[in-house]
Amino acid sequence: MTPVRSESDDSLFLYLHKGAAMHYPVNVYTGKVRDYDGSRPSAIAKIQVDGELTLTDLGLAGDEQAEKKIHGGPDRALCHYPREHYLHWIREFPEQADLFVAPAFGENLSTEGLTEKNVFIGDIFRWGDALIQVTQPRSPCFKLNYHFGINDMSAQLQSAGKTGWLYRVILAGQVFADAPLELASRLSDVSVYEACAIAWHMPFDDEQYHRLLSAAGLSTSWTRTMQNRRSSGKIEDNSRRLWGK
């Protein structure tokens, strides 16, 4: 099975070819680690910040991550979640509608106009003085289940392909909450949505794993996972990540 690019994806390639700048206003959020009853410590609860901010190789100054073995680090310095997805979750869970407003998924960056279907692995965005690069889809974990009080929230996020994505910082510097993201370079033909499909929605497919591994900018952890699948001939068990057990 080969994922198919949408017409909007082709249009984006055309815009880049013509050299047209594409700007996306962004809301910015940071958070501190705190304890949660029945779950592990998390920094998912974030608040909006304004003005000039310092972006380092490990993310925004003042932003924290719990359990750094699976959160944060150079390949996961920033989390981006499309604001338009919140309407989908409100429709899915109307009784919890009040919960579904940015930054409920713990994102650092929130925009409209960028989604998993028109953002690609390896995409480089300019933000203020900095450059950031898409490395992988966000891999939803079980903490989302506790955060929303929905026992399969992480699995639903993964199944829908509405995961958001992560960035590495390839040029640190000062960024600004009122500065838009500007798409600067496209390096692969694998969208974030296709990466989700290859990783989680398809049966074992060595050809697609090779395709994903060939995407410039793919994170080290995802590179390791896809290579392990090719070596072992099987898909790893994700139940611990999704359910916490």
Accessible surface in RSA format (square Angstrom, percent):
REM  Atomic radii and reference values for relative SASA: ProtOr
REM  Chains: A
REM  Algorithm: Lee & Richards
REM  Probe-radius: 1.40
REM  Slices: 20
REM RES _ NUM      All-atoms   Total-Side   Main-Chain    Non-polar    All polar
REM                ABS   REL    ABS   REL    ABS   REL    ABS   REL    ABS   REL
RES MET A   1   164.69  85.3 114.84  76.0  49.86 118.7 107.28  91.2  57.41  76.1
RES THR A   2    87.19  62.0  72.92  73.9  14.27  34.0  49.34  66.3  37.85  57.2
RES PRO A   3    18.94  13.8   6.50   5.9  12.44  45.2  12.71  10.5   6.23  38.7
RES VAL A   4   133.84  88.1 104.77  94.8  29.07  70.1 107.76  93.6  26.09  70.8
RES ARG A   5    84.64  35.5  68.52  34.9  16.13  38.4  13.93  19.0  70.72  42.9
RES SER A   6    44.57  37.7  34.02  45.4  10.55  24.3  43.56  92.8   1.01   1.4
RES GLU A   7   151.89  87.2 145.52 110.1   6.38  15.2  60.06 116.2  91.83  75.0
RES SER A   8    60.62  51.2  48.66  64.9  11.95  27.5  45.60  97.1  15.02  21.0
RES ASP A   9     5.02   3.5   5.02   5.0   0.00   0.0   0.00   0.0   5.02   5.0
RES ASP A  10    67.82  47.5  62.46  62.2   5.36  12.7  28.88  68.0  38.93  38.8
RES SER A  11    46.69  39.5  43.50  58.0   3.20   7.4  16.87  35.9  29.82  41.8
RES LEU A  12     6.36   3.5   5.79   4.1   0.57   1.4   6.12   4.3   0.24   0.6
RES PHE A  13    63.20  31.6  59.46  36.8   3.74   9.7  59.73  36.2   3.46   9.9
RES LEU A  14    87.17  48.5  83.56  59.8   3.61   9.1  87.14  61.2   0.02   0.1
RES TYR A  15    99.97  46.7  99.97  56.9   0.00   0.0  56.18  42.2  43.79  54.0
RES LEU A  16    41.20  22.9  25.46  18.2  15.74  39.6  26.00  18.3  15.20  40.9
RES HIS A  17   159.71  87.3 128.22  89.1  31.49  80.5  85.44  88.1  74.27  86.4
RES LYS A  18   148.45  72.4 109.92  67.4  38.52  91.7  71.57  64.4  76.88  81.9
RES GLY A  19    63.85  78.7   0.00   N/A  63.85  78.7  33.69  92.5  30.16  67.5
RES ALA A  20    50.17  46.1  36.22  55.9  13.95  31.7  46.50  65.5   3.67   9.7
RES ALA A  21    59.18  54.4  27.84  43.0  31.34  71.3  32.40  45.6  26.78  70.9
RES MET A  22    33.85  17.5  29.04  19.2   4.81  11.4  33.80  28.7   0.05   0.1
RES HIS A  23    97.97  53.5  74.11  51.5  23.85  61.0  45.91  47.3  52.06  60.6
RES TYR A  24    23.92  11.2  23.92  13.6   0.00   0.0  18.15  13.6   5.78   7.1
RES PRO A  25   103.56  75.5  97.96  89.3   5.60  20.4 100.99  83.4   2.57  16.0
RES VAL A  26     9.06   6.0   0.01   0.0   9.05  21.8   0.31   0.3   8.75  23.7
RES ASN A  27    47.33  32.6  45.95  44.4   1.39   3.3   1.39   3.3  45.95  44.4
RES VAL A  28     0.37   0.2   0.00   0.0   0.37   0.9   0.00   0.0   0.37   1.0
RES TYR A  29     9.92   4.6   9.92   5.6   0.00   0.0   3.77   2.8   6.14   7.6
RES THR A  30    14.24  10.1  14.01  14.2   0.22   0.5   1.58   2.1  12.66  19.1
RES GLY A  31     6.68   8.2   0.00   N/A   6.68   8.2   6.68  18.3   0.00   0.0
RES LYS A  32   119.94  58.5 114.15  70.0   5.79  13.8  85.16  76.7  34.78  37.1
RES VAL A  33    58.15  38.3  36.68  33.2  21.47  51.7  36.68  31.9  21.47  58.2
RES ARG A  34   130.73  54.9 122.37  62.4   8.36  19.9  43.98  60.1  86.75  52.6
RES ASP A  35   115.03  80.6  98.17  97.7  16.86  39.9  36.35  85.5  78.68  78.5
RES TYR A  36    49.71  23.2  38.70  22.0  11.01  28.6  42.36  31.8   7.34   9.1
RES ASP A  37   152.08 106.5 122.99 122.4  29.08  68.8  43.54 102.5 108.54 108.2
RES GLY A  38    66.06  81.5   0.00   N/A  66.06  81.5  41.97 115.2  24.09  54.0
RES SER A  39    28.43  24.0   3.00   4.0  25.43  58.6   8.10  17.2  20.34  28.5
RES ARG A  40    89.87  37.7  88.05  44.9   1.82   4.3  31.26  42.7  58.61  35.5
RES PRO A  41    57.52  41.9  57.52  52.4   0.00   0.0  57.52  47.5   0.00   0.0
RES SER A  42    10.73   9.1  10.01  13.4   0.72   1.7   3.63   7.7   7.10   9.9
RES ALA A  43     9.22   8.5   3.82   5.9   5.40  12.3   5.24   7.4   3.98  10.5
RES ILE A  44    15.96   9.1  10.38   7.7   5.58  13.5  14.75  10.6   1.21   3.3
RES ALA A  45    40.72  37.4  25.38  39.2  15.34  34.9  31.85  44.9   8.87  23.5
RES LYS A  46    26.32  12.8  11.59   7.1  14.73  35.1   7.19   6.5  19.13  20.4
RES ILE A  47   126.13  71.8 122.44  91.2   3.69   8.9 126.11  90.8   0.02   0.1
RES GLN A  48    95.86  53.6  70.65  51.6  25.20  60.0  19.77  42.1  76.09  57.7
RES VAL A  49    30.59  20.1  26.55  24.0   4.04   9.7  30.38  26.4   0.21   0.6
RES ASP A  50   111.85  78.3  90.73  90.3  21.11  49.9  33.07  77.8  78.77  78.6
RES GLY A  51    44.87  55.3   0.00   N/A  44.87  55.3  40.23 110.4   4.64  10.4
RES GLU A  52   104.76  60.1  75.28  57.0  29.48  70.2  22.72  43.9  82.05  67.0
RES LEU A  53    27.59  15.4  23.21  16.6   4.38  11.0  27.59  19.4   0.00   0.0
RES THR A  54    56.78  40.4  53.73  54.5   3.04   7.2  32.28  43.4  24.50  37.0
RES LEU A  55     1.22   0.7   0.00   0.0   1.22   3.1   0.00   0.0   1.22   3.3
RES THR A  56    58.91  41.9  58.19  59.0   0.73   1.7  50.64  68.0   8.28  12.5
RES ASP A  57    86.00  60.2  83.49  83.1   2.51   5.9  24.68  58.1  61.32  61.2
RES LEU A  58   106.16  59.1 100.25  71.7   5.90  14.8 100.90  70.9   5.26  14.2
RES GLY A  59     3.06   3.8   0.00   N/A   3.06   3.8   1.57   4.3   1.49   3.3
RES LEU A  60     5.78   3.2   0.35   0.3   5.42  13.6   0.43   0.3   5.35  14.4
RES ALA A  61    60.15  55.3  38.75  59.8  21.40  48.7  48.93  68.9  11.22  29.7
RES GLY A  62    42.34  52.2   0.00   N/A  42.34  52.2  27.82  76.3  14.52  32.5
RES ASP A  63    20.17  14.1   2.11   2.1  18.06  42.7   0.34   0.8  19.83  19.8
RES GLU A  64    65.97  37.9  62.35  47.2   3.63   8.6  26.00  50.3  39.97  32.6
RES GLN A  65    38.67  21.6  30.86  22.6   7.81  18.6  17.04  36.3  21.63  16.4
RES ALA A  66    11.15  10.3   3.61   5.6   7.54  17.1   8.64  12.2   2.51   6.6
RES GLU A  67    62.27  35.7  40.69  30.8  21.58  51.4  35.83  69.3  26.44  21.6
RES LYS A  68   146.95  71.7 129.19  79.3  17.77  42.3  72.75  65.5  74.21  79.0
RES LYS A  69   193.60  94.4 164.59 101.0  29.01  69.1 116.99 105.3  76.61  81.6
RES ILE A  70    80.88  46.0  71.04  52.9   9.84  23.7  71.12  51.2   9.76  26.5
RES HIS A  71    54.19  29.6  52.36  36.4   1.83   4.7  33.65  34.7  20.54  23.9
RES GLY A  72     5.64   7.0   0.00   N/A   5.64   7.0   0.52   1.4   5.12  11.5
RES GLY A  73    25.09  30.9   0.00   N/A  25.09  30.9  18.51  50.8   6.58  14.7
RES PRO A  74    86.34  62.9  85.74  78.2   0.61   2.2  85.74  70.8   0.60   3.8
RES ASP A  75    27.51  19.3  25.82  25.7   1.69   4.0  12.40  29.2  15.11  15.1
RES ARG A  76    57.96  24.3  50.56  25.8   7.40  17.6   7.36  10.1  50.60  30.7
RES ALA A  77     1.28   1.2   0.00   0.0   1.28   2.9   0.01   0.0   1.27   3.4
RES LEU A  78     1.54   0.9   0.31   0.2   1.23   3.1   1.54   1.1   0.00   0.0
RES CYS A  79    16.50  12.5  15.93  17.8   0.56   1.3  13.48  34.2   3.01   3.2
RES HIS A  80     0.00   0.0   0.00   0.0   0.00   0.0   0.00   0.0   0.00   0.0
RES TYR A  81     0.00   0.0   0.00   0.0   0.00   0.0   0.00   0.0   0.00   0.0
RES PRO A  82     0.00   0.0   0.00   0.0   0.00   0.0   0.00   0.0   0.00   0.0
RES ARG A  83    68.78  28.9  63.99  32.6   4.79  11.4  34.19  46.7  34.59  21.0
RES GLU A  84    67.82  38.9  49.32  37.3  18.50  44.0  48.55  93.9  19.28  15.7
RES HIS A  85    11.72   6.4  11.08   7.7   0.64   1.6   8.13   8.4   3.58   4.2
RES TYR A  86    10.90   5.1  10.90   6.2   0.00   0.0  10.90   8.2   0.00   0.0
RES LEU A  87    92.99  51.8  90.03  64.4   2.96   7.4  90.74  63.7   2.25   6.1
RES HIS A  88    54.36  29.7  50.77  35.3   3.59   9.2  32.52  33.5  21.84  25.4
RES TRP A  89     1.64   0.7   1.64   0.8   0.00   0.0   1.64   0.9   0.00   0.0
RES ILE A  90    55.98  31.9  55.62  41.4   0.36   0.9  55.62  40.1   0.36   1.0
RES ARG A  91   172.37  72.4 145.62  74.2  26.74  63.7  57.68  78.8 114.68  69.5
RES GLU A  92    90.68  52.1  67.35  51.0  23.33  55.5   6.02  11.6  84.66  69.1
RES PHE A  93    31.60  15.8  29.08  18.0   2.52   6.6  31.60  19.2   0.00   0.0
RES PRO A  94    91.94  67.0  78.00  71.1  13.94  50.7  78.54  64.8  13.40  83.3
RES GLU A  95   170.84  98.1 131.38  99.4  39.46  93.9  53.40 103.3 117.43  95.9
RES GLN A  96    52.92  29.6  48.78  35.6   4.14   9.9  18.65  39.7  34.27  26.0
RES ALA A  97    32.33  29.7  26.01  40.1   6.32  14.4  26.19  36.9   6.13  16.3
RES ASP A  98   137.68  96.4 113.88 113.3  23.80  56.3  40.57  95.5  97.12  96.9
RES LEU A  99    78.89  43.9  71.87  51.4   7.02  17.6  75.18  52.8   3.70  10.0
RES PHE A 100     4.79   2.4   0.00   0.0   4.79  12.5   0.00   0.0   4.79  13.7
RES VAL A 101    98.37  64.7  95.37  86.3   3.00   7.2  97.33  84.6   1.04   2.8
RES ALA A 102    18.76  17.3   4.48   6.9  14.28  32.5   4.48   6.3  14.28  37.8
RES PRO A 103    24.39  17.8  22.42  20.4   1.97   7.2  22.49  18.6   1.89  11.8
RES ALA A 104    13.60  12.5   4.80   7.4   8.80  20.0  13.60  19.2   0.00   0.0
RES PHE A 105     0.00   0.0   0.00   0.0   0.00   0.0   0.00   0.0   0.00   0.0
RES GLY A 106     8.39  10.4   0.00   N/A   8.39  10.4   2.04   5.6   6.36  14.2
RES GLU A 107     0.00   0.0   0.00   0.0   0.00   0.0   0.00   0.0   0.00   0.0
RES ASN A 108     5.47   3.8   5.47   5.3   0.00   0.0   0.00   0.0   5.47   5.3
RES LEU A 109     0.00   0.0   0.00   0.0   0.00   0.0   0.00   0.0   0.00   0.0
RES SER A 110     0.00   0.0   0.00   0.0   0.00   0.0   0.00   0.0   0.00   0.0
RES THR A 111     0.00   0.0   0.00   0.0   0.00   0.0   0.00   0.0   0.00   0.0
RES GLU A 112   105.04  60.3  92.93  70.3  12.11  28.8  24.01  46.4  81.03  66.2
RES GLY A 113    37.42  46.1   0.00   N/A  37.42  46.1  29.01  79.6   8.41  18.8
RES LEU A 114     1.02   0.6   1.02   0.7   0.00   0.0   1.02   0.7   0.00   0.0
RES THR A 115    30.23  21.5  30.23  30.7   0.00   0.0  22.72  30.5   7.51  11.4
RES GLU A 116     3.53   2.0   3.53   2.7   0.00   0.0   0.60   1.2   2.93   2.4
RES LYS A 117   109.17  53.3 108.38  66.5   0.79   1.9  54.04  48.6  55.13  58.7
RES ASN A 118    27.48  19.0  27.15  26.2   0.33   0.8   2.04   4.9  25.44  24.6
RES VAL A 119     0.33   0.2   0.33   0.3   0.00   0.0   0.33   0.3   0.00   0.0
RES PHE A 120     0.00   0.0   0.00   0.0   0.00   0.0   0.00   0.0   0.00   0.0
RES ILE A 121     0.00   0.0   0.00   0.0   0.00   0.0   0.00   0.0   0.00   0.0
RES GLY A 122     0.00   0.0   0.00   N/A   0.00   0.0   0.00   0.0   0.00   0.0
RES ASP A 123     0.04   0.0   0.04   0.0   0.00   0.0   0.00   0.0   0.04   0.0
RES ILE A 124    24.60  14.0  24.60  18.3   0.00   0.0  24.60  17.7   0.00   0.0
RES PHE A 125     0.75   0.4   0.75   0.5   0.00   0.0   0.75   0.5   0.00   0.0
RES ARG A 126   105.85  44.4 104.80  53.4   1.05   2.5  28.47  38.9  77.37  46.9
RES TRP A 127     0.15   0.1   0.00   0.0   0.15   0.4   0.15   0.1   0.00   0.0
RES GLY A 128    26.58  32.8   0.00   N/A  26.58  32.8  10.68  29.3  15.90  35.6
RES ASP A 129    82.85  58.0  70.24  69.9  12.60  29.8  23.33  54.9  59.52  59.4
RES ALA A 130     0.00   0.0   0.00   0.0   0.00   0.0   0.00   0.0   0.00   0.0
RES LEU A 131    33.59  18.7  33.59  24.0   0.00   0.0  33.59  23.6   0.00   0.0
RES ILE A 132     0.00   0.0   0.00   0.0   0.00   0.0   0.00   0.0   0.00   0.0
RES GLN A 133    14.98   8.4  14.98  11.0   0.00   0.0   0.00   0.0  14.98  11.4
RES VAL A 134     0.00   0.0   0.00   0.0   0.00   0.0   0.00   0.0   0.00   0.0
RES THR A 135     0.00   0.0   0.00   0.0   0.00   0.0   0.00   0.0   0.00   0.0
RES GLN A 136     4.79   2.7   4.79   3.5   0.00   0.0   0.00   0.0   4.79   3.6
RES PRO A 137     0.00   0.0   0.00   0.0   0.00   0.0   0.00   0.0   0.00   0.0
RES ARG A 138    35.92  15.1  35.92  18.3   0.00   0.0   7.70  10.5  28.22  17.1
RES SER A 139    34.70  29.3  21.37  28.5  13.32  30.7  15.27  32.5  19.43  27.2
RES PRO A 140     0.03   0.0   0.00   0.0   0.03   0.1   0.03   0.0   0.00   0.0
RES CYS A 141    12.88   9.7  11.48  12.8   1.40   3.3   5.98  15.1   6.90   7.4
RES PHE A 142    16.16   8.1  16.16  10.0   0.00   0.0  16.16   9.8   0.00   0.0
RES LYS A 143    13.21   6.4  11.27   6.9   1.94   4.6  10.28   9.3   2.93   3.1
RES LEU A 144     1.15   0.6   1.15   0.8   0.00   0.0   1.15   0.8   0.00   0.0
RES ASN A 145    15.93  11.0  12.53  12.1   3.39   8.2   8.14  19.6   7.79   7.5
RES TYR A 146   116.96  54.6  91.80  52.2  25.16  65.5  56.33  42.3  60.63  74.7
RES HIS A 147    57.35  31.3  33.16  23.1  24.18  61.9  28.09  29.0  29.25  34.0
RES PHE A 148     5.95   3.0   1.38   0.9   4.57  11.9   2.66   1.6   3.29   9.4
RES GLY A 149    62.80  77.4   0.00   N/A  62.80  77.4  35.46  97.3  27.35  61.2
RES ILE A 150    13.45   7.7   9.75   7.3   3.70   8.9  13.27   9.6   0.19   0.5
RES ASN A 151   122.78  84.7 108.94 105.3  13.84  33.3  41.94 100.9  80.84  78.1
RES ASP A 152    42.84  30.0  42.84  42.6   0.00   0.0   7.60  17.9  35.24  35.1
RES MET A 153     0.00   0.0   0.00   0.0   0.00   0.0   0.00   0.0   0.00   0.0
RES SER A 154     0.00   0.0   0.00   0.0   0.00   0.0   0.00   0.0   0.00   0.0
RES ALA A 155    24.06  22.1  20.29  31.3   3.77   8.6  21.31  30.0   2.75   7.3
RES GLN A 156    50.64  28.3  45.65  33.4   4.99  11.9  15.23  32.4  35.41  26.9
RES LEU A 157     0.00   0.0   0.00   0.0   0.00   0.0   0.00   0.0   0.00   0.0
RES GLN A 158    20.50  11.5  20.50  15.0   0.00   0.0   1.88   4.0  18.63  14.1
RES SER A 159    82.90  70.1  63.93  85.3  18.97  43.7  28.91  61.6  53.99  75.6
RES ALA A 160    34.07  31.3  12.50  19.3  21.56  49.1  24.62  34.7   9.44  25.0
RES GLY A 161     1.07   1.3   0.00   N/A   1.07   1.3   0.00   0.0   1.07   2.4
RES LYS A 162    52.27  25.5  52.27  32.1   0.00   0.0  13.26  11.9  39.01  41.6
RES THR A 163     0.00   0.0   0.00   0.0   0.00   0.0   0.00   0.0   0.00   0.0
RES GLY A 164     0.00   0.0   0.00   N/A   0.00   0.0   0.00   0.0   0.00   0.0
RES TRP A 165     0.00   0.0   0.00   0.0   0.00   0.0   0.00   0.0   0.00   0.0
RES LEU A 166    16.10   9.0  16.10  11.5   0.00   0.0  16.10  11.3   0.00   0.0
RES TYR A 167     0.00   0.0   0.00   0.0   0.00   0.0   0.00   0.0   0.00   0.0
RES ARG A 168    46.02  19.3  46.02  23.5   0.00   0.0  21.12  28.9  24.90  15.1
RES VAL A 169    13.87   9.1   0.00   0.0  13.87  33.4   0.00   0.0  13.87  37.6
RES ILE A 170    75.32  42.9  39.47  29.4  35.86  86.4  45.59  32.8  29.73  80.7
RES LEU A 171    88.67  49.4  86.29  61.7   2.38   6.0  88.67  62.3   0.00   0.0
RES ALA A 172    45.52  41.9  28.29  43.7  17.23  39.2  28.50  40.1  17.02  45.1
RES GLY A 173    21.03  25.9   0.00   N/A  21.03  25.9  20.75  56.9   0.28   0.6
RES GLN A 174    57.73  32.3  57.05  41.7   0.68   1.6  29.40  62.6  28.33  21.5
RES VAL A 175     0.00   0.0   0.00   0.0   0.00   0.0   0.00   0.0   0.00   0.0
RES PHE A 176    64.58  32.3  64.58  40.0   0.00   0.0  64.58  39.2   0.00   0.0
RES ALA A 177    14.90  13.7   8.14  12.6   6.76  15.4   8.30  11.7   6.60  17.5
RES ASP A 178   133.56  93.6  99.80  99.3  33.76  79.8  51.53 121.3  82.03  81.8
RES ALA A 179    18.26  16.8  14.60  22.5   3.66   8.3  18.19  25.6   0.07   0.2
RES PRO A 180    49.67  36.2  45.29  41.3   4.38  15.9  45.33  37.4   4.34  26.9
RES LEU A 181     0.00   0.0   0.00   0.0   0.00   0.0   0.00   0.0   0.00   0.0
RES GLU A 182    49.37  28.3  49.37  37.4   0.00   0.0   2.51   4.9  46.86  38.3
RES LEU A 183     7.24   4.0   0.81   0.6   6.43  16.2   0.81   0.6   6.43  17.3
RES ALA A 184    44.01  40.5  14.05  21.7  29.96  68.2  19.41  27.3  24.60  65.2
RES SER A 185    41.59  35.1  36.91  49.3   4.68  10.8  11.46  24.4  30.12  42.2
RES ARG A 186    33.97  14.3   5.94   3.0  28.04  66.8   5.47   7.5  28.51  17.3
RES LEU A 187    86.53  48.2  57.55  41.2  28.98  72.9  63.18  44.4  23.35  62.8
RES SER A 188    16.03  13.5   3.08   4.1  12.95  29.8  14.64  31.2   1.40   2.0
RES ASP A 189    66.50  46.6  64.09  63.8   2.42   5.7  17.15  40.4  49.35  49.2
RES VAL A 190     1.13   0.7   1.13   1.0   0.00   0.0   1.13   1.0   0.00   0.0
RES SER A 191     3.23   2.7   3.23   4.3   0.00   0.0   0.21   0.5   3.02   4.2
RES VAL A 192     0.00   0.0   0.00   0.0   0.00   0.0   0.00   0.0   0.00   0.0
RES TYR A 193    73.39  34.3  73.39  41.8   0.00   0.0  36.12  27.1  37.27  45.9
RES GLU A 194     6.01   3.5   5.94   4.5   0.08   0.2   5.66  10.9   0.36   0.3
RES ALA A 195     0.00   0.0   0.00   0.0   0.00   0.0   0.00   0.0   0.00   0.0
RES CYS A 196     0.00   0.0   0.00   0.0   0.00   0.0   0.00   0.0   0.00   0.0
RES ALA A 197    11.07  10.2  11.07  17.1   0.00   0.0  11.07  15.6   0.00   0.0
RES ILE A 198     0.13   0.1   0.05   0.0   0.08   0.2   0.05   0.0   0.08   0.2
RES ALA A 199     3.89   3.6   1.88   2.9   2.00   4.6   1.88   2.7   2.00   5.3
RES TRP A 200    41.91  16.8   8.50   4.1  33.41  78.4   7.85   4.2  34.06  55.3
RES HIS A 201    74.99  41.0  38.32  26.6  36.67  93.8  36.59  37.7  38.40  44.7
RES MET A 202    12.01   6.2   2.53   1.7   9.48  22.6   4.23   3.6   7.78  10.3
RES PRO A 203   107.81  78.6  97.25  88.7  10.56  38.4 106.90  88.3   0.91   5.7
RES PHE A 204    79.02  39.5  55.72  34.5  23.30  60.6  55.72  33.8  23.30  66.7
RES ASP A 205    30.47  21.3  25.50  25.4   4.97  11.8  10.53  24.8  19.94  19.9
RES ASP A 206    57.32  40.2  53.03  52.8   4.29  10.2  25.18  59.3  32.14  32.0
RES GLU A 207   130.65  75.0 120.41  91.1  10.25  24.4  46.70  90.3  83.95  68.5
RES GLN A 208     4.72   2.6   4.72   3.4   0.00   0.0   0.00   0.0   4.72   3.6
RES TYR A 209     0.40   0.2   0.40   0.2   0.00   0.0   0.40   0.3   0.00   0.0
RES HIS A 210    95.86  52.4  95.86  66.6   0.00   0.0  51.05  52.6  44.82  52.2
RES ARG A 211    49.61  20.8  43.50  22.2   6.11  14.5  34.53  47.2  15.08   9.1
RES LEU A 212     0.00   0.0   0.00   0.0   0.00   0.0   0.00   0.0   0.00   0.0
RES LEU A 213    40.91  22.8  17.64  12.6  23.27  58.5  17.82  12.5  23.10  62.2
RES SER A 214    76.43  64.6  41.63  55.6  34.80  80.2  40.75  86.8  35.68  50.0
RES ALA A 215     5.63   5.2   0.00   0.0   5.63  12.8   2.38   3.4   3.25   8.6
RES ALA A 216    46.53  42.8  35.75  55.2  10.78  24.5  46.53  65.5   0.00   0.0
RES GLY A 217    20.42  25.2   0.00   N/A  20.42  25.2   8.24  22.6  12.18  27.3
RES LEU A 218    16.58   9.2   2.82   2.0  13.76  34.6   2.82   2.0  13.76  37.0
RES SER A 219     0.00   0.0   0.00   0.0   0.00   0.0   0.00   0.0   0.00   0.0
RES THR A 220    83.01  59.0  78.59  79.7   4.42  10.5  51.33  68.9  31.68  47.9
RES SER A 221    35.02  29.6  31.52  42.1   3.50   8.1  28.88  61.5   6.14   8.6
RES TRP A 222    17.05   6.8  17.05   8.3   0.00   0.0  10.42   5.6   6.63  10.7
RES THR A 223    53.81  38.3  53.81  54.6   0.00   0.0  46.82  62.9   6.99  10.6
RES ARG A 224   135.21  56.8 129.00  65.8   6.20  14.8  56.63  77.4  78.58  47.6
RES THR A 225    43.01  30.6  39.92  40.5   3.09   7.4  15.81  21.2  27.20  41.1
RES MET A 226     2.00   1.0   2.00   1.3   0.00   0.0   2.00   1.7   0.00   0.0
RES GLN A 227    82.19  46.0  82.19  60.1   0.00   0.0  39.12  83.3  43.07  32.7
RES ASN A 228    84.66  58.4  83.30  80.5   1.36   3.3  22.86  55.0  61.80  59.7
RES ARG A 229     1.74   0.7   1.65   0.8   0.09   0.2   0.93   1.3   0.82   0.5
RES ARG A 230    80.79  33.9  57.80  29.5  22.99  54.7   6.99   9.6  73.80  44.7
RES SER A 231    89.56  75.7  48.33  64.5  41.22  95.0  39.96  85.1  49.59  69.5
RES SER A 232    65.72  55.5  29.50  39.4  36.21  83.4  35.81  76.3  29.91  41.9
RES GLY A 233    47.19  58.2   0.00   N/A  47.19  58.2  22.49  61.7  24.71  55.3
RES LYS A 234   142.97  69.8 137.53  84.4   5.45  13.0  84.06  75.7  58.92  62.8
RES ILE A 235    68.50  39.0  45.57  34.0  22.92  55.3  45.57  32.8  22.92  62.2
RES GLU A 236    68.52  39.3  51.27  38.8  17.25  41.1  55.85 108.0  12.67  10.3
RES ASP A 237   119.17  83.5  85.24  84.8  33.93  80.2  44.63 105.0  74.54  74.3
RES ASN A 238    32.84  22.6  26.78  25.9   6.06  14.6   7.60  18.3  25.24  24.4
RES SER A 239    42.42  35.8  39.05  52.1   3.37   7.8  29.08  61.9  13.34  18.7
RES ARG A 240   160.72  67.5 159.73  81.4   0.99   2.4  62.54  85.5  98.18  59.5
RES ARG A 241    52.47  22.0  42.27  21.5  10.20  24.3  43.71  59.7   8.76   5.3
RES LEU A 242    17.17   9.6  17.17  12.3   0.00   0.0  17.17  12.1   0.00   0.0
RES TRP A 243    99.33  39.9  87.28  42.2  12.05  28.3  71.39  38.1  27.93  45.3
RES GLY A 244    22.20  27.4   0.00   N/A  22.20  27.4   2.89   7.9  19.32  43.3
RES LYS A 245   182.13  88.9 149.93  92.0  32.20  76.7 119.33 107.4  62.80  66.9
END  Absolute sums over single chains surface
CHAIN  1 A    11453.5       9082.0       2371.6       6313.6       5140.0
END  Absolute sums over all chains
TOTAL         11453.5       9082.0       2371.6       6313.6       5140.0
